[in-house]
């Protein structure tokens, strides 16, 4: 049980934080209701019409690529923590991993994913 004490404390702290944030919002948050407050926010102005038509997906593409490469590079942190323990095999494995990440980045740049059209 001692091995799981840190994990139990972490989850307990997270649960207490979530409950406290929701309770504070209910207690201190605004209580305004009305036609204006129930509408979707659009830069402080009332929506004039529903916009339909072409929409540039470049924003979403950049966001997805950022998340993709960010999540891949998160694996560098555990590797750096145990670098001395994994030795040469770990170094070669991480070098190959970084090579694959850089090859993917090079491919996306060559395909023009970061160019605004």
N, C-alpha and C positions, 0 to 999 in steps of 0.2 A: 504494500500500500504506500510505502514511503516513496517508491519510484514514481507514483502517479500524483503525489502531492502538488508538485509544481503545475501540472496540467489541470488539476482540479481547481487550484487557486486562480489560474489564468482564465478558465471558463467562468468561474464564479465572479471574478472581477469584470469580465466582459458582460455578463448577464446583469450585474448590478449597475454598470454604466449605462446599458441600454434602457433599463427600467427607469433609472434616474433621469435620463434625457427625455424620455417620453413623458414622465410625470412633470418635469420642469416645463416642458412645452405646454402641456395642458393647464398648468397652474399660472404660468407667466405669459403665455402666448396671446396674440390678439384674438378678440372675440367678435370681430366685425362680420356682419352678414348683410347681404343685399345683392341687387342685380349686378352691380359693378364688381363686387368682390367674388362673385361666383363665376365670372367670365374668365376665359384663359387670358393670361397676361401677354400683352403685345406692345412692349415699349411704352406703357402708360397710356396708350391710345386705344379707343374702342376699335375692334376689328371691323373693317369696311366690307370685306367679302372673303369668301373661301378661295384661296389661291390654289389653282391646279395648273399643271403644265410641266415643262421640263425643269429638272432640278439637278444641279451639278453634284455628282457623286465624289468629287475630288476630296471634299472634306472627310467623308466617310472612309475613303481609301487611305488617306493619310492617317486617320485615327486607327484604323485596323492594322496598318503596317507598324505604327508606333506600339500598339499593344502586343503585336506579334514579336517584335524584336525586344521589347521591354521584358516580356515574360521569359523569353529565351535567355536574356542576360541576367535574370534573377538567379539563374543557376550558378553564376560566378561567385556569389557570396558563400554558399556552403563549401564550395571548392576552396576558396581562400581561407576559410576557417580551419579546414583539416588538411591543408596543403602538405605539411611536413609528415603527416601520417600516411598519406597515400603514395608518396614517393614518385618515382619516375613514371610508373604506369598511369597514375592520376594526371601527371603533367602532360603526358602524350595524349591521353583521352580528352583533356580539356582543350589542348591545342587543336585537336581534330574537331571538337565541338565549335570552337571559335572560328575555325576555318570554314565550317559549314554555315555558320551565321553570317560571316563576311561574304561568302559566295552568294547567299540569298540576298544580302543587301546590294551587292554588285549587280545581281540579276534584276532587282527591282529598279535600280537606277538606270540601267541600260534599257529597260523596257519603257522608261519614261513615266514611272508612277508618280514622281515628284514634280512633274511639269504641269503647269496650269494651262489649260487649253481654252 
